[in-house]
């Protein structure tokens, strides 16, 4: 996203030890400084070192106080995860266009507690550790990061399996949860989009599997069978459907004609939105083709 237009006296590019020292020197001379850094934290390469030449002093011991001073200085504005698109000179000075990449986390709400990191089931290669270790999709950049704010790594485009699903179900999400043993959470994630995972785990024609990119390595992920697995596990643990309490009430009433898969799904989402729903069905039992057409 583009940053809003603001005026600064000086811009420093790069939040390494040199950039921090320059920004602090200028800020102490009462200049209003904008410090632009492409990374998620200031610190640069020095924070990754063990010792520094020629004294062999602890690199972190030297740079972490400098990072804290830079981040807290009233005359320094940090612009992290940002890249400069253009610099143009005009009669008033310089006009910059800076592209600020999203963190997908509200900085003012993040306390750096890492609870999101511990709960996240998906693991990716860690750039900070030279891809020699793994990290979660939701993560703190590194232990001494400043500011200590989490970030969520998102793909630029939606996964092919999601794009192929008529209901917009997120297979990669519940497969990651199942791999982590979080079967109930996988069920809840599926219920955000379609409320009949048990039926779809048996009867869906699974267009998502045809688009699974895992086929280029060995074979597609058996998405439908995984769905059936966590649905059956959930039904065993909860033989009676848990009661959903709807806090909001829109005051509106909606009639649904037909209690087949489409009618049930529409009624479910309308009810979650706070509407009062009544389903009309000609058959003696609800379910439509799920009840009357498919074998037991």
DALINPE-V163942 format. One record per backbone hydrogen bond with DSSP energy under -0.5 kcal/mol. NH is the residue of the N-H (numbers start at 1). CO is the residue of the C=O. Records with the same first field share a line. If there is no record, write none. Layout:
NH = CO / CO
This chain:
3 = 98
9 = 32
10 = 32
12 = 34
14 = 12 / 36
20 = 16
21 = 17
22 = 18
23 = 19
24 = 20
25 = 21
26 = 22
27 = 23
28 = 24
29 = 25 / 26
30 = 27
31 = 26
33 = 31 / 75
34 = 10
35 = 33 / 77
36 = 12 / 34
37 = 79
42 = 146
43 = 15
46 = 43
47 = 43
48 = 45
49 = 46
52 = 57
56 = 52
57 = 52
59 = 50
62 = 58
63 = 59
64 = 60
66 = 62
67 = 63
68 = 64
69 = 65
70 = 66
71 = 67
72 = 68
73 = 69 / 70
76 = 73
77 = 33
78 = 76
79 = 35
81 = 39
82 = 37
83 = 99
85 = 83 / 97
86 = 97
88 = 95
90 = 93
93 = 90
95 = 88
96 = 94
97 = 86
98 = 96
99 = 83
100 = 1 / 98
101 = 81 / 99
107 = 105
109 = 106
110 = 106
118 = 114
119 = 115
120 = 116
124 = 135
126 = 133
127 = 125
130 = 127
131 = 126
132 = 129
135 = 124
137 = 122
139 = 137 / 151
141 = 149
145 = 142
149 = 147
151 = 139
152 = 103
153 = 137 / 151
154 = 152
162 = 159
163 = 159
164 = 160
165 = 161 / 162
168 = 165
171 = 169
173 = 170
174 = 170
175 = 171
176 = 172
177 = 173
178 = 174
179 = 175
180 = 176
181 = 178
182 = 177
183 = 181
186 = 182
187 = 183
188 = 184
189 = 185
190 = 186
191 = 187
192 = 188 / 189
193 = 190
194 = 190
200 = 196
201 = 197
202 = 199
203 = 199
204 = 200
209 = 206
210 = 206
211 = 207 / 208
212 = 209
215 = 212
216 = 213
217 = 214
218 = 214
219 = 214
223 = 221
226 = 222
227 = 223
228 = 224
229 = 225
230 = 226
231 = 227
232 = 228
233 = 229
234 = 230
235 = 231
236 = 232
237 = 233
238 = 234
245 = 243
246 = 244
247 = 245
250 = 274
251 = 274
254 = 276
256 = 278
258 = 256 / 280
264 = 260
265 = 261
266 = 262
267 = 263
268 = 264
269 = 265
270 = 266
271 = 267
272 = 268
273 = 269
274 = 271
275 = 270
276 = 252
277 = 275
278 = 254
280 = 256
287 = 259
290 = 287
291 = 288
292 = 288
293 = 289
294 = 289
